[in-house]
Amino acid sequence: MPKKKTAAGKKRNHLFKRIYEDFKKQPFMFMTYFILRFLVIVIMVTQFYNEAYDSVFLCLLTLLLFTLPSFVEKRLKIDVPNTLEVLILLFIFAAEILGEIREYYIIYAYWDALLHTVNGFLCAAIGLALIDILNQSDRFAFRLSPLFAAMVAFCFSMTIGVLWEFFEFAMDMFFGMDMQKDTIIPVLRSVLLHPEGRNIPVAVAIESVVVNGVEWDFGGYLDIGLIDTMMDLFVNFIGAAVFSVIGYFYIKNRGKGKGRFVTGLLPKKIRETIAEELESSQTGFTDDEHGKT
């Protein structure tokens, strides 16, 4: 007589079936999640073996952050497009694993600036999506024009950038993390050096620095993060400005068969996404058919 399947066996088969269905439904997203999580787990095991427990914590944090898109979709009933979801996952991996653990921030001088630019771009997309969702909601008392929607998206992105710099400053001040990387300054300019105390900056070339009686010949002194912070905000500004301009023309020209790239980056309410899919299946169009805001 054949043996009855145990409860554990049924759960295992149900799990494998769900995994297969997820792979069949969205193979690209499934493989993206699988590869990134596999790499993080391998690195985490390696760091644990090397007793680098701070890196192990970063790996665990990365795995937790990977669940954010799914959390937003399930809890907030907002559909995160695959394009945006992949960009978010790659951004988290590039920042936490490559940047911190693999030390890309030190190896490649442009790595931090690149990620801050992408962060400005993505945050502007999220900000524009929030305004767009409110604009199309019946509960919202007024509608923002395309120009104001783009301005709010830009301000939202810059606010996130500023809050992140506050976080870096706090980590440096209270935990000595040095997240705001130093910059070597060869020339010092200060009004405090003026011999008559006037409001005229005096330039002084710095050839060496003596710290606790030891001479450090770096070709200048170490700026304690100010230049790094300002550069981060500047590239965040560039990313936010670029997407805000793109978002302005997307909202202004919506319904004219344009803006598919932006559509792939804007989260939407689940019910609106379902309605658009039904409409697309009936009419053959893939873009939004809403009027101008």
Secondary structure, DSSP 8 states (H G I E B T S, - for coil): ------HHHHHHHHHHHHHHHHHHH-HHHHHHHHHHHHHHHHHHHHHHHTT-HHHHHHHHHHHHHTTHHHHHHHHS-EE--HHHHHHHHHHHIIIIIIIIIS-HHHH-TTHHHHHHHHHHHHHHHHHHHHHHHHHT-TT-SS---HHHHHHHHHHHHHHHHHHHHHHHHHHHHHH----S--EEESEEEEGGG-TT--S--EEEE---EEETTEEE-SSSEEE-SHHHHHHHHHHHHHHHHHHHHHHHHHHHTTTSS--HHHHTT--EEHHHHHHHHHHHHHH---S------
